[in-house]
Amino acid sequence: MNRKYLLIGICAVVAVAAYATLRSASVDDAAQSAPTERNAMVAIQMPPIEGNAAIGQRIFENACAACHGNNAVGVEGAGPPLIHVIYEPNHHADESFQRAVAMGVRSHHWQFGDMPPVEGLTRGDVAMVIDYIREIQRANGIN
């Protein structure tokens, strides 16, 4: 294996680990006092978010929260809550989230219209967003 690519890979892993470690303290503080959003469609309990889920939280905030709300609670008139029994793993497996982001999805459970594809996210990014969503779902009895 080319040493250059090995070194780049190691640096990337170290950077992600450092980010997750430094971010976890502030995420834990925020989790204890998650404010109720004015346009939120569901009320939730926020668990401590760590590791890949914490990275997924940051990605979600930047790419998904405009429609799905902070902490995936939905936004009236914009997008559905992902912390909802409809999105439990037995009904919407992780791959369904991957496909929705990559290809968009036709409206079928909610009346928000079709979801367009989300540009600029890799499968790895979406996997960390899924980790984040599943953490919150578990904390709210959605298994």
N, CA, C and O of each residue as an XYZ file, in Angstrom:
572
protein
N       0.847     -1.180      0.000
C       0.000      0.000      0.000
C       0.887      1.237      0.000
O       1.930      1.258      0.654
N       0.494      2.216     -0.697
C       1.240      3.451     -0.800
C       1.266      4.154      0.559
O       0.216      4.387      1.158
N       2.440      4.485      1.036
C       2.587      5.118      2.352
C       1.864      6.456      2.435
O       1.352      6.828      3.491
N       1.825      7.165      1.339
C       1.146      8.469      1.309
C      -0.332      8.302      1.679
O      -0.852      9.048      2.508
N      -1.006      7.325      1.065
C      -2.430      7.114      1.337
C      -2.648      6.571      2.743
O      -3.646      6.905      3.382
N      -1.742      5.749      3.231
C      -1.822      5.241      4.587
C      -1.713      6.388      5.580
O      -2.477      6.446      6.543
N      -0.774      7.300      5.360
C      -0.599      8.456      6.236
C      -1.830      9.355      6.201
O      -2.265      9.837      7.247
N      -2.391      9.589      5.037
C      -3.604     10.408      4.920
C      -4.748      9.747      5.687
O      -5.492     10.425      6.396
N      -4.890      8.447      5.553
C      -5.942      7.715      6.262
C      -5.785      7.806      7.766
O      -6.762      8.023      8.483
N      -4.574      7.643      8.245
C      -4.310      7.726      9.684
C      -4.630      9.130     10.188
O      -5.241      9.284     11.244
N      -4.223     10.149      9.444
C      -4.521     11.532      9.839
C      -6.023     11.776      9.900
O      -6.507     12.457     10.805
N      -6.755     11.227      8.949
C      -8.211     11.407      8.940
C      -8.846     10.750     10.162
O      -9.729     11.337     10.788
N      -8.409      9.548     10.506
C      -8.945      8.844     11.671
C      -8.633      9.620     12.946
O      -9.500      9.759     13.809
N      -7.427     10.119     13.076
C      -7.032     10.899     14.258
C      -7.868     12.178     14.347
O      -8.311     12.553     15.433
N      -8.085     12.846     13.214
C      -8.878     14.077     13.216
C     -10.315     13.815     13.652
O     -10.873     14.582     14.436
N     -10.915     12.746     13.154
C     -12.286     12.412     13.529
C     -12.357     12.064     15.014
O     -13.281     12.492     15.707
N     -11.397     11.298     15.502
C     -11.380     10.936     16.919
C     -11.213     12.168     17.799
O     -11.872     12.287     18.832
N     -10.343     13.078     17.401
C     -10.141     14.311     18.182
C     -11.410     15.148     18.182
O     -11.810     15.669     19.224
N     -12.041     15.281     17.035
C     -13.284     16.053     16.941
C     -14.351     15.448     17.852
O     -15.002     16.166     18.610
N     -14.528     14.132     17.777
C     -15.548     13.476     18.588
C     -15.268     13.642     20.075
O     -16.192     13.862     20.858
N     -14.005     13.538     20.468
C     -13.643     13.685     21.870
C     -13.897     15.103     22.356
O     -14.484     15.298     23.421
N     -13.467     16.082     21.594
C     -13.653     17.475     22.004
C     -15.112     17.892     21.944
O     -15.550     18.700     22.764
N     -15.857     17.377     21.019
C     -17.262     17.756     20.834
C     -18.171     17.113     21.871
O     -19.208     17.685     22.206
N     -17.816     15.941     22.389
C     -18.726     15.195     23.256
C     -19.095     15.953     24.521
O     -20.226     15.824     24.987
N     -18.197     16.733     25.092
C     -18.516     17.480     26.307
C     -19.594     18.519     26.037
O     -20.542     18.632     26.814
N     -19.472     19.272     24.965
C     -20.478     20.293     24.685
C     -21.799     19.665     24.266
O     -22.854     20.221     24.570
N     -21.780     18.526     23.581
C     -23.006     17.845     23.199
C     -23.715     17.323     24.429
O     -24.939     17.414     24.510
N     -22.975     16.769     25.404
C     -23.577     16.285     26.635
C     -24.279     17.416     27.373
O     -25.383     17.228     27.885
N     -23.656     18.583     27.433
C     -24.267     19.736     28.101
C     -25.556     20.131     27.403
O     -26.559     20.402     28.063
N     -25.543     20.167     26.086
C     -26.726     20.543     25.325
C     -27.826     19.499     25.467
O     -29.007     19.848     25.477
N     -27.461     18.226     25.576
C     -28.452     17.160     25.671
C     -29.272     17.262     26.947
O     -30.441     16.877     26.964
N     -28.681     17.770     28.000
C     -29.384     17.873     29.256
C     -30.493     18.920     29.223
O     -31.459     18.824     29.979
N     -30.361     19.917     28.355
C     -31.337     20.999     28.333
C     -31.810     21.277     26.914
O     -31.774     22.419     26.457
N     -32.253     20.234     26.215
C     -32.736     20.419     24.844
C     -34.006     21.252     24.870
O     -35.022     20.814     25.410
N     -33.963     22.452     24.292
C     -35.146     23.304     24.314
C     -36.237     22.768     23.385
O     -35.949     22.082     22.404
N     -37.463     23.082     23.701
C     -38.564     22.703     22.835
C     -38.643     23.702     21.705
O     -38.738     24.908     21.932
N     -38.605     23.198     20.494
C     -38.689     24.046     19.322
C     -40.115     24.490     19.110
O     -41.046     23.707     19.295
N     -40.296     25.733     18.726
C     -41.633     26.287     18.557
C     -42.445     25.548     17.493
O     -43.644     25.337     17.677
N     -41.829     25.162     16.412
C     -42.537     24.480     15.335
C     -42.327     22.975     15.343
O     -42.649     22.304     14.362
N     -41.793     22.432     16.432
C     -41.532     20.997     16.511
C     -42.829     20.213     16.454
O     -43.848     20.632     17.003
N     -42.781     19.081     15.790
C     -43.960     18.241     15.651
C     -44.057     17.184     16.748
O     -45.144     16.665     17.002
N     -42.947     16.858     17.401
C     -42.945     15.884     18.492
C     -42.060     16.402     19.620
O     -41.124     17.168     19.393
N     -42.373     15.971     20.835
C     -41.531     16.275     21.993
C     -40.665     15.054     22.261
O     -41.147     13.922     22.213
N     -39.397     15.279     22.543
C     -38.470     14.162     22.746
C     -37.606     14.389     23.971
O     -37.520     15.497     24.500
N     -36.971     13.319     24.406
C     -35.912     13.364     25.415
C     -34.605     13.180     24.662
O     -34.462     12.231     23.891
N     -33.652     14.074     24.877
C     -32.357     13.958     24.208
C     -31.385     13.172     25.074
O     -31.155     13.523     26.231
N     -30.816     12.115     24.518
C     -29.783     11.363     25.235
C     -28.430     12.038     25.043
O     -28.301     12.926     24.201
N     -27.429     11.634     25.804
C     -26.068     12.093     25.503
C     -25.672     11.547     24.127
O     -25.920     10.381     23.823
N     -25.072     12.373     23.320
C     -24.671     11.983     21.966
C     -23.147     11.956     21.929
O     -22.488     12.946     22.247
N     -22.590     10.795     21.530
C     -21.135     10.620     21.525
C     -20.677      9.926     20.251
O     -21.482      9.383     19.494
N     -19.378      9.954     20.031
C     -18.759      9.210     18.932
C     -19.276      9.615     17.566
O     -19.474     10.797     17.288
N     -19.496      8.610     16.707
C     -19.974      8.880     15.352
C     -21.319      9.585     15.354
O     -21.600     10.383     14.459
N     -22.154      9.303     16.347
C     -23.454      9.972     16.431
C     -23.274     11.476     16.634
O     -24.075     12.261     16.129
N     -22.244     11.887     17.359
C     -21.977     13.321     17.550
C     -21.549     13.974     16.239
O     -21.925     15.111     15.950
N     -20.775     13.259     15.463
C     -20.408     13.778     14.135
C     -21.664     13.834     13.266
O     -21.879     14.802     12.537
N     -22.483     12.798     13.348
C     -23.741     12.772     12.617
C     -24.664     13.910     13.009
O     -25.393     14.440     12.171
N     -24.634     14.289     14.281
C     -25.453     15.413     14.733
C     -25.047     16.694     14.013
O     -25.905     17.453     13.562
N     -23.761     16.932     13.907
C     -23.265     18.143     13.237
C     -23.653     18.115     11.750
O     -24.068     19.133     11.197
N     -23.518     16.968     11.117
C     -23.907     16.842      9.710
C     -25.410     17.095      9.571
O     -25.845     17.819      8.676
N     -26.192     16.496     10.460
C     -27.645     16.668     10.428
C     -28.015     18.142     10.577
O     -28.858     18.652      9.839
N     -27.389     18.813     11.520
C     -27.683     20.234     11.736
C     -27.431     21.057     10.478
O     -28.172     21.998     10.194
N     -26.397     20.712      9.727
C     -26.038     21.470      8.536
C     -26.823     21.071      7.292
O     -27.067     21.920      6.434
N     -27.224     19.818      7.166
C     -27.814     19.340      5.918
C     -29.291     18.954      6.024
O     -29.972     18.873      5.002
N     -29.797     18.716      7.228
C     -31.135     18.128      7.357
C     -32.098     18.926      8.238
O     -33.312     18.867      8.042
N     -31.566     19.664      9.199
C     -32.407     20.304     10.209
C     -33.347     21.361      9.647
O     -34.393     21.622     10.240
N     -33.005     21.973      8.528
C     -33.888     22.994      7.962
C     -35.281     22.420      7.701
O     -36.280     23.116      7.882
N     -35.353     21.171      7.281
C     -36.654     20.538      7.027
C     -37.097     19.630      8.172
O     -38.270     19.628      8.545
N     -36.168     18.863      8.726
C     -36.526     17.869      9.739
C     -36.399     18.384     11.169
O     -36.687     17.650     12.115
N     -35.972     19.638     11.340
C     -35.910     20.249     12.664
C     -34.677     19.863     13.449
O     -34.052     18.835     13.190
N     -34.336     20.705     14.417
C     -33.245     20.369     15.329
C     -33.622     19.095     16.070
O     -34.762     18.931     16.503
N     -32.671     18.209     16.209
C     -32.876     16.923     16.877
C     -33.928     16.061     16.183
O     -34.502     15.166     16.804
N     -34.185     16.323     14.905
C     -35.067     15.506     14.060
C     -36.510     15.456     14.553
O     -37.179     14.433     14.405
N     -37.001     16.563     15.143
C     -38.362     16.613     15.680
C     -39.394     17.072     14.657
O     -40.570     17.214     14.990
N     -38.967     17.307     13.408
C     -39.871     17.752     12.362
C     -40.127     19.242     12.445
O     -39.889     19.871     13.477
N     -40.611     19.799     11.352
C     -40.956     21.211     11.282
C     -42.293     21.321     10.552
O     -42.415     20.928      9.391
N     -43.282     21.855     11.244
C     -44.592     22.049     10.615
C     -44.426     22.762      9.287
O     -43.776     23.806      9.214
N     -45.000     22.212      8.252
C     -44.959     22.829      6.942
C     -43.670     22.621      6.166
O     -43.565     23.068      5.024
N     -42.678     21.947      6.763
C     -41.396     21.773      6.070
C     -40.999     20.308      5.916
O     -40.685     19.876      4.807
N     -41.006     19.535      7.000
C     -40.576     18.140      6.915
C     -40.950     17.364      8.159
O     -41.123     17.949      9.229
N     -41.077     16.053      8.033
C     -41.549     15.212      9.133
C     -40.499     14.962     10.210
O     -39.299     15.103      9.973
N     -40.972     14.588     11.397
C     -40.051     14.182     12.458
C     -39.488     12.796     12.141
O     -40.220     11.902     11.717
N     -38.207     12.631     12.347
C     -37.597     11.312     12.172
C     -37.598     10.542     13.486
O     -37.332      9.340     13.510
N     -37.895     11.236     14.572
C     -38.054     10.587     15.875
C     -39.540     10.273     15.997
O     -40.289     10.935     16.715
N     -39.932      9.245     15.272
C     -41.332      8.860     15.145
C     -41.365      7.366     14.835
O     -40.462      6.844     14.180
N     -42.398      6.687     15.303
C     -42.502      5.244     15.116
C     -42.477      4.842     13.637
O     -42.072      3.726     13.310
N     -42.900      5.729     12.749
C     -42.851      5.423     11.310
C     -41.422      5.104     10.877
O     -41.212      4.281      9.987
N     -40.443      5.751     11.502
C     -39.050      5.584     11.079
C     -38.283      4.585     11.925
O     -37.052      4.585     11.914
N     -38.998      3.720     12.670
C     -38.301      2.691     13.444
C     -37.523      1.779     12.492
O     -37.897      1.634     11.328
N     -36.450      1.169     12.981
C     -35.590      0.358     12.112
C     -36.314     -0.773     11.379
O     -35.914     -1.126     10.270
N     -37.362     -1.349     11.963
C     -38.071     -2.437     11.285
C     -38.923     -1.941     10.118
O     -39.268     -2.723      9.232
N     -39.262     -0.669     10.107
C     -40.078     -0.123      9.017
C     -39.242      0.662      8.016
O     -39.450      0.551      6.808
N     -38.302      1.449      8.511
C     -37.369      2.180      7.657
C     -35.951      1.784      8.082
O     -35.373      2.376      8.993
N     -35.420      0.798      7.420
C     -34.062      0.331      7.718
C     -33.059      1.426      7.371
O     -33.395      2.391      6.684
N     -31.852      1.274      7.840
C     -30.805      2.268      7.584
C     -30.641      2.545      6.090
O     -30.412      3.687      5.692
N     -30.755      1.520      5.276
C     -30.594      1.709      3.833
C     -31.667      2.625      3.250
O     -31.416      3.312      2.260
N     -32.857      2.646      3.846
C     -33.889      3.543      3.326
C     -33.492      5.008      3.536
O     -33.829      5.864      2.718
N     -32.784      5.298      4.619
C     -32.267      6.652      4.823
C     -31.175      6.955      3.790
O     -31.128      8.047      3.224
N     -30.307      5.978      3.559
C     -29.254      6.162      2.556
C     -29.864      6.478      1.186
O     -29.423      7.401      0.501
N     -30.867      5.716      0.801
C     -31.496      5.902     -0.502
C     -32.246      7.229     -0.584
O     -32.218      7.891     -1.622
N     -32.911      7.621      0.492
C     -33.645      8.890      0.500
C     -32.691     10.055      0.278
O     -32.996     10.973     -0.485
N     -31.541     10.023      0.940
C     -30.560     11.101      0.781
C     -29.984     11.086     -0.628
O     -29.851     12.140     -1.249
N     -29.643      9.914     -1.138
C     -28.992      9.807     -2.443
C     -29.940     10.084     -3.616
O     -29.548     10.707     -4.603
N     -31.183      9.618     -3.500
C     -32.083      9.681     -4.660
C     -33.342     10.497     -4.425
O     -34.127     10.714     -5.348
N     -33.537     10.952     -3.189
C     -34.802     11.598     -2.864
C     -35.852     10.531     -2.605
O     -35.586      9.338     -2.749
N     -37.050     10.968     -2.221
C     -38.123     10.014     -1.939
C     -39.469     10.688     -2.197
O     -39.658     11.871     -1.914
N     -40.388      9.908     -2.738
C     -41.738     10.406     -2.951
C     -42.476     10.484     -1.630
O     -42.291      9.637     -0.755
N     -43.302     11.488     -1.488
C     -44.115     11.647     -0.289
C     -45.063     10.461     -0.169
O     -45.793     10.152     -1.111
N     -45.059      9.792      0.987
C     -45.969      8.666      1.151
C     -46.533      8.540      2.559
O     -47.619      7.983      2.716
N     -45.854      9.025      3.587
C     -46.395      8.971      4.946
C     -46.955     10.320      5.387
O     -47.874     10.379      6.203
N     -46.406     11.387      4.852
C     -46.720     12.738      5.295
C     -47.125     13.591      4.096
O     -46.943     13.183      2.949
N     -47.663     14.748      4.357
C     -48.105     15.652      3.296
C     -47.149     16.842      3.146
O     -47.593     17.990      3.145
N     -45.863     16.584      3.023
C     -44.874     17.645      2.862
C     -44.383     17.759      1.428
O     -43.610     18.661      1.109
N     -44.813     16.874      0.579
C     -44.292     16.823     -0.777
C     -43.087     15.902     -0.833
O     -42.654     15.362      0.184
N     -42.556     15.732     -2.023
C     -41.418     14.846     -2.229
C     -40.155     15.432     -1.611
O     -39.967     16.648     -1.588
N     -39.291     14.553     -1.111
C     -37.983     14.965     -0.600
C     -36.980     14.889     -1.747
O     -36.839     13.835     -2.366
N     -36.283     15.982     -2.041
C     -35.263     15.921     -3.090
C     -34.004     15.233     -2.568
O     -33.822     15.128     -1.356
N     -33.135     14.762     -3.461
C     -31.841     14.234     -3.008
C     -31.068     15.325     -2.268
O     -31.253     16.515     -2.522
N     -30.213     14.906     -1.362
C     -29.378     15.851     -0.616
C     -27.976     15.776     -1.201
O     -27.317     14.739     -1.131
N     -27.534     16.869     -1.769
C     -26.221     16.920     -2.414
C     -25.100     17.037     -1.380
O     -25.278     17.623     -0.312
N     -23.955     16.473     -1.717
C     -22.742     16.689     -0.937
C     -22.517     15.770      0.242
O     -21.553     15.957      0.983
N     -23.383     14.773      0.444
C     -23.181     13.843      1.555
C     -22.741     12.486      1.020
O     -23.295     11.977      0.045
N     -21.746     11.916      1.668
C     -21.281     10.577      1.320
C     -22.089      9.538      2.086
O     -22.821      9.876      3.016
N     -21.958      8.288      1.700
C     -22.615      7.209      2.456
C     -22.114      7.185      3.893
O     -22.878      6.891      4.813
N     -20.832      7.493      4.093
C     -20.282      7.550      5.450
C     -20.906      8.668      6.269
O     -21.206      8.488      7.450
N     -21.104      9.834      5.634
C     -21.773     10.944      6.324
C     -23.169     10.520      6.760
O     -23.571     10.740      7.902
N     -23.896      9.911      5.839
C     -25.273      9.505      6.121
C     -25.291      8.421      7.203
O     -26.202      8.401      8.030
N     -24.317      7.533      7.211
C     -24.244      6.496      8.253
C     -24.109      7.132      9.635
O     -24.706      6.651     10.599
N     -23.331      8.207      9.737
C     -23.189      8.883     11.035
C     -24.470      9.634     11.402
O     -24.819      9.713     12.580
N     -25.171     10.184     10.416
C     -26.471     10.809     10.681
C     -27.457      9.754     11.174
O     -28.228     10.007     12.099
N     -27.433      8.587     10.565
C     -28.304      7.494     11.000
C     -27.980      7.102     12.436
O     -28.894      6.869     13.228
N     -26.692      7.024     12.788
C     -26.303      6.721     14.172
C     -26.931      7.740     15.125
O     -27.450      7.375     16.180
N     -26.882      9.007     14.747
C     -27.454     10.086     15.552
C     -28.967      9.907     15.706
O     -29.489      9.976     16.818
N     -29.659      9.681     14.610
C     -31.115      9.511     14.658
C     -31.483      8.287     15.485
O     -32.403      8.346     16.301
N     -30.779      7.183     15.285
C     -31.095      5.953     16.030
C     -30.855      6.128     17.533
O     -31.598      5.576     18.344
N     -29.821      6.892     17.913
C     -29.581      7.160     19.344
C     -30.790      7.859     19.964
O     -31.258      7.473     21.035
N     -31.288      8.884     19.285
C     -32.438      9.624     19.815
C     -33.680      8.735     19.810
O     -34.460      8.755     20.762
N     -33.868      7.958     18.750
C     -35.014      7.053     18.699
C     -35.000      6.085     19.884
O     -36.018      5.909     20.553
N     -33.853      5.458     20.144
C     -33.760      4.505     21.258
C     -34.096      5.184     22.588
O     -34.793      4.613     23.427
N     -33.596      6.405     22.770
C     -33.855      7.133     24.019
C     -35.339      7.469     24.190
O     -35.795      7.768     25.294
N     -36.074      7.416     23.100
C     -37.490      7.748     23.134
C     -38.380      6.517     22.877
O     -39.542      6.650     22.493
N     -37.816      5.328     23.095
C     -38.581      4.091     23.014
C     -38.899      3.604     21.627
O     -39.773      2.756     21.449
N     -38.192      4.138     20.622
C     -38.395      3.693     19.249
C     -37.235      2.770     18.899
O     -36.121      3.221     18.635
N     -37.513      1.484     18.902
C     -36.465      0.491     18.643
C     -36.786     -0.253     17.399
O     -36.031     -1.139     16.997
